[in-house]
Amino acid sequence: MRELLDAVASGELSPAEAEARLAGYATTDAGRFDAARERRRGIPEAILGDGKTPTEVAAMVDAALETTGRAVVTRADDGHVAAVTDDLAAGMTVDHDERARTLVVEAPGFDPPDVDATVAVVTAGTSDAAAAGEAAVLARAVGATVERVDDVGVAHLGRIVDHLDALRGADVAVVAAGREGALPTVVAGLIDTPVIGLPVSTGYGYSGEGESALASTLQSCTVLSTVNIDDGFSAGAQAGLIARAVADARRGDDA
């Protein structure tokens, strides 16, 4: 405790960083940032842009950078991105995926995690790319290598068959599909890689906002896991955790 106080008094440590070390979180006017989540869960705390003003998102990003060296924002709109980037100090690395609505900012010297495992992120169609992109960003944030396999929906089964070797070589797969959500079931029936179904709100008419895709993945006759509609964050985070467990087991085998 005394060392922390001395570090704050000398300017070596900011009050926010000291609070985060003591309590596990940093308090801002926009809310509390869980600075210990990655150490505790292996998943970085993400800042959800939905429902937050640009000023609130920027404040949370500042807290994330100050306490962990990295900020991950999901559901970021143009106003959020502008508020964050206008306020950044020199030397920050910024990765904005406009379609996935994600923003990742890293401070100079940030050492990203490195997981010796691969996550395949698969889309049934181009319309599913936003949710799949969010999943890819989170899997990379956990430290996994991400391989994309896009536009391989069941309207032509030959498209997915052409990629089976790559999918079998991955350690876990996230499969995003809208409409009737059939692709996760098809993929899970063809490979021995764990599959996470990501139902997407793309489709026509009756149950076309993702309900059919969700019901299909929940009722799958093959073994797979399912997240909520458009929940790329959970799909990518869960895939990252599985990848990390695989990497840990691989290290143990090598030892």
C-alpha positions as CSV (number, residue, x, y, z in Angstrom):
1,M,0.0,0.0,0.0
2,R,2.8,2.5,1.0
3,E,4.6,1.8,-2.3
4,L,1.5,2.6,-4.3
5,L,0.9,5.9,-2.3
6,D,4.6,6.8,-2.8
7,A,4.3,6.1,-6.6
8,V,1.2,8.3,-6.9
9,A,2.9,11.1,-4.9
10,S,5.9,11.0,-7.1
11,G,3.9,11.0,-10.3
12,E,5.1,7.5,-11.3
13,L,1.6,6.2,-11.0
14,S,-1.7,7.9,-11.8
15,P,-4.6,7.8,-9.2
16,A,-6.7,5.8,-11.7
17,E,-4.0,3.2,-12.1
18,A,-3.5,2.9,-8.4
19,E,-7.2,2.5,-7.9
20,A,-7.3,-0.2,-10.5
21,R,-4.5,-2.1,-8.8
22,L,-6.2,-1.9,-5.4
23,A,-9.9,-2.4,-6.4
24,G,-9.6,-4.1,-9.8
25,Y,-11.4,-1.2,-11.5
26,A,-11.0,2.5,-12.3
27,T,-13.9,4.9,-11.7
28,T,-14.7,7.6,-14.3
29,D,-17.6,10.0,-14.8
30,A,-18.9,7.5,-17.4
31,G,-18.8,4.4,-15.2
32,R,-16.3,1.9,-13.9
33,F,-13.7,0.2,-16.1
34,D,-12.9,-3.4,-15.1
35,A,-9.1,-3.2,-15.4
36,A,-8.6,-6.6,-13.9
37,R,-10.9,-8.5,-16.2
38,E,-8.2,-9.7,-18.6
39,R,-6.0,-10.9,-15.7
40,R,-9.0,-12.6,-14.1
41,R,-10.9,-14.0,-17.1
42,G,-8.4,-13.9,-20.0
43,I,-10.8,-11.6,-21.9
44,P,-10.2,-7.8,-22.2
45,E,-12.9,-5.6,-20.8
46,A,-14.8,-4.1,-23.8
47,I,-16.5,-0.8,-23.8
48,L,-20.0,-1.0,-25.4
49,G,-20.7,2.1,-27.4
50,D,-24.5,1.5,-27.6
51,G,-26.2,3.9,-25.2
52,K,-23.1,5.9,-24.4
53,T,-22.3,9.4,-25.6
54,P,-19.1,10.1,-27.5
55,T,-17.8,11.8,-24.4
56,E,-18.5,8.9,-22.2
57,V,-16.9,6.4,-24.5
58,A,-13.8,8.6,-24.8
59,A,-13.6,8.8,-21.0
60,M,-13.8,5.0,-20.7
61,V,-11.1,4.6,-23.4
62,D,-8.8,7.0,-21.4
63,A,-9.3,4.8,-18.3
64,A,-8.6,1.6,-20.3
65,L,-5.4,3.0,-21.8
66,E,-4.2,4.4,-18.5
67,T,-4.8,1.1,-16.6
68,T,-4.2,-1.6,-19.1
69,G,-2.5,-0.1,-22.1
70,R,-5.4,-1.1,-24.5
71,A,-9.0,-0.1,-25.1
72,V,-11.5,-2.3,-27.0
73,V,-14.8,-0.6,-28.1
74,T,-17.7,-2.4,-29.6
75,R,-20.8,-1.0,-31.3
76,A,-18.8,2.2,-32.0
77,D,-20.4,4.8,-34.3
78,D,-18.7,7.7,-36.1
79,G,-19.3,10.0,-33.1
80,H,-17.6,7.6,-30.7
81,V,-14.6,7.1,-33.0
82,A,-14.2,10.9,-33.6
83,A,-14.3,11.6,-29.8
84,V,-11.8,8.9,-29.1
85,T,-9.3,9.7,-31.8
86,D,-9.4,13.5,-31.4
87,D,-8.4,13.0,-27.7
88,L,-5.5,10.5,-28.2
89,A,-1.9,11.2,-27.3
90,A,0.8,10.7,-29.8
91,G,2.0,7.2,-30.5
92,M,-1.2,5.4,-30.0
93,T,-2.1,2.6,-32.4
94,V,-5.7,2.7,-33.7
95,D,-7.6,0.0,-35.5
96,H,-11.1,0.9,-36.5
97,D,-13.2,-1.7,-38.3
98,E,-16.1,0.4,-39.7
99,R,-18.2,-2.6,-40.7
100,A,-17.8,-4.5,-37.5
101,R,-18.2,-1.2,-35.5
102,T,-15.1,-2.0,-33.4
103,L,-12.3,0.3,-32.3
104,V,-9.1,-1.0,-30.7
105,V,-6.5,1.4,-29.4
106,E,-3.1,0.4,-28.0
107,A,-0.7,2.6,-26.1
108,P,3.0,2.7,-27.0
109,G,4.8,-0.3,-25.5
110,F,1.6,-2.4,-25.1
111,D,2.5,-6.1,-25.3
112,P,-0.5,-8.0,-26.8
113,P,-1.2,-11.5,-25.7
114,D,0.1,-14.3,-28.0
115,V,-1.9,-17.5,-28.1
116,D,-0.6,-20.4,-30.2
117,A,-4.0,-21.4,-31.6
118,T,-6.2,-20.6,-34.5
119,V,-9.8,-19.4,-34.6
120,A,-11.7,-19.8,-37.9
121,V,-14.4,-17.2,-38.4
122,V,-16.8,-18.3,-41.1
123,T,-19.7,-16.4,-42.7
124,A,-22.6,-17.9,-44.6
125,G,-22.9,-14.7,-46.7
126,T,-21.4,-11.2,-47.0
127,S,-24.3,-9.8,-45.0
128,D,-23.1,-11.7,-42.0
129,A,-19.7,-9.9,-42.0
130,A,-20.5,-7.3,-39.3
131,A,-21.2,-9.8,-36.5
132,A,-18.4,-12.1,-37.7
133,G,-16.0,-9.1,-37.8
134,E,-16.7,-8.3,-34.2
135,A,-16.0,-12.0,-33.3
136,A,-12.7,-11.8,-35.2
137,V,-11.6,-8.7,-33.3
138,L,-12.3,-10.2,-29.9
139,A,-10.5,-13.5,-30.8
140,R,-7.5,-11.5,-31.9
141,A,-7.6,-9.4,-28.7
142,V,-7.4,-12.6,-26.7
143,G,-4.3,-13.4,-28.7
144,A,-5.4,-16.1,-31.2
145,T,-4.6,-16.2,-34.9
146,V,-7.8,-15.6,-36.9
147,E,-8.5,-17.1,-40.3
148,R,-11.5,-15.9,-42.2
149,V,-13.7,-18.1,-44.5
150,D,-16.3,-16.0,-46.1
151,D,-19.5,-16.4,-48.2
152,V,-19.8,-20.2,-47.9
153,G,-23.5,-20.6,-47.1
154,V,-25.6,-23.6,-47.7
155,A,-27.2,-22.3,-50.9
156,H,-24.3,-24.1,-52.6
157,L,-22.7,-26.8,-50.4
158,G,-19.7,-27.0,-52.6
159,R,-18.5,-23.7,-51.2
160,I,-18.0,-25.0,-47.7
161,V,-16.7,-28.3,-48.8
162,D,-13.8,-26.5,-50.6
163,H,-12.7,-25.1,-47.2
164,L,-13.0,-28.2,-45.0
165,D,-9.3,-28.8,-44.7
166,A,-8.7,-25.3,-43.4
167,L,-11.6,-25.6,-40.9
168,R,-10.3,-29.0,-39.7
169,G,-6.9,-27.4,-39.1
170,A,-8.4,-24.7,-36.8
171,D,-8.6,-25.1,-33.1
172,V,-12.1,-23.6,-32.8
173,A,-14.6,-22.2,-35.3
174,V,-17.1,-19.4,-35.1
175,V,-19.8,-19.8,-37.8
176,A,-22.1,-16.8,-38.5
177,A,-25.3,-17.2,-40.4
178,G,-28.6,-15.4,-40.9
179,R,-31.8,-16.5,-42.6
180,E,-32.5,-20.1,-41.5
181,G,-29.1,-20.4,-39.8
182,A,-28.2,-23.7,-41.3
183,L,-24.4,-23.3,-41.9
184,P,-23.3,-23.8,-38.2
185,T,-25.1,-27.2,-38.2
186,V,-23.6,-28.2,-41.5
187,V,-20.1,-27.2,-40.5
188,A,-20.4,-28.9,-37.1
189,G,-21.4,-32.1,-38.7
190,L,-18.3,-32.2,-41.0
191,I,-15.4,-31.3,-38.7
192,D,-14.2,-32.3,-35.2
193,T,-13.3,-28.7,-34.3
194,P,-15.5,-27.1,-31.7
195,V,-18.1,-24.9,-33.4
196,I,-19.7,-21.8,-31.9
197,G,-22.9,-20.7,-33.8
198,L,-23.4,-17.0,-34.3
199,P,-26.9,-16.3,-35.5
200,V,-27.2,-13.1,-37.4
201,S,-30.2,-10.7,-38.0
202,T,-30.2,-11.0,-41.8
203,G,-33.1,-12.4,-43.7
204,Y,-36.6,-11.7,-45.1
205,G,-40.0,-11.5,-43.5
206,Y,-41.1,-14.1,-40.9
207,S,-38.5,-14.4,-38.1
208,G,-36.1,-12.6,-40.3
209,E,-34.4,-10.6,-37.6
210,G,-32.3,-13.5,-36.4
211,E,-34.9,-15.5,-34.6
212,S,-35.0,-18.3,-37.1
213,A,-31.2,-18.5,-37.1
214,L,-31.1,-18.6,-33.3
215,A,-33.7,-21.3,-33.1
216,S,-31.9,-23.3,-35.7
217,T,-28.6,-23.3,-33.9
218,L,-30.3,-24.0,-30.6
219,Q,-32.1,-27.0,-32.1
220,S,-29.1,-28.3,-34.0
221,C,-28.8,-32.0,-34.2
222,T,-25.0,-31.7,-34.3
223,V,-22.9,-30.7,-31.3
224,L,-22.3,-26.9,-31.2
225,S,-22.6,-24.0,-28.9
226,T,-24.7,-20.9,-29.6
227,V,-24.5,-17.2,-28.6
228,N,-27.2,-14.6,-28.9
229,I,-28.3,-12.9,-32.1
230,D,-25.5,-10.7,-33.6
231,D,-23.4,-11.3,-30.4
232,G,-20.0,-11.3,-32.1
233,F,-18.4,-10.2,-28.8
234,S,-19.4,-13.4,-26.9
235,A,-18.6,-15.7,-29.8
236,G,-15.1,-14.2,-30.3
237,A,-14.4,-14.1,-26.6
238,Q,-15.5,-17.7,-26.1
239,A,-13.5,-18.9,-29.1
240,G,-10.5,-17.0,-27.7
241,L,-10.8,-18.8,-24.3
242,I,-11.1,-22.2,-26.0
243,A,-8.0,-21.3,-28.2
244,R,-6.1,-20.3,-25.1
245,A,-6.9,-23.6,-23.4
246,V,-5.8,-25.5,-26.5
247,A,-2.5,-23.5,-26.6
248,D,-1.9,-24.3,-22.9
249,A,-2.5,-28.0,-23.5
250,R,-0.2,-27.8,-26.5
251,R,2.6,-26.3,-24.4
252,G,2.1,-29.0,-21.8
253,D,2.4,-31.7,-24.4
254,D,5.6,-30.1,-25.8
255,A,7.1,-29.9,-22.4
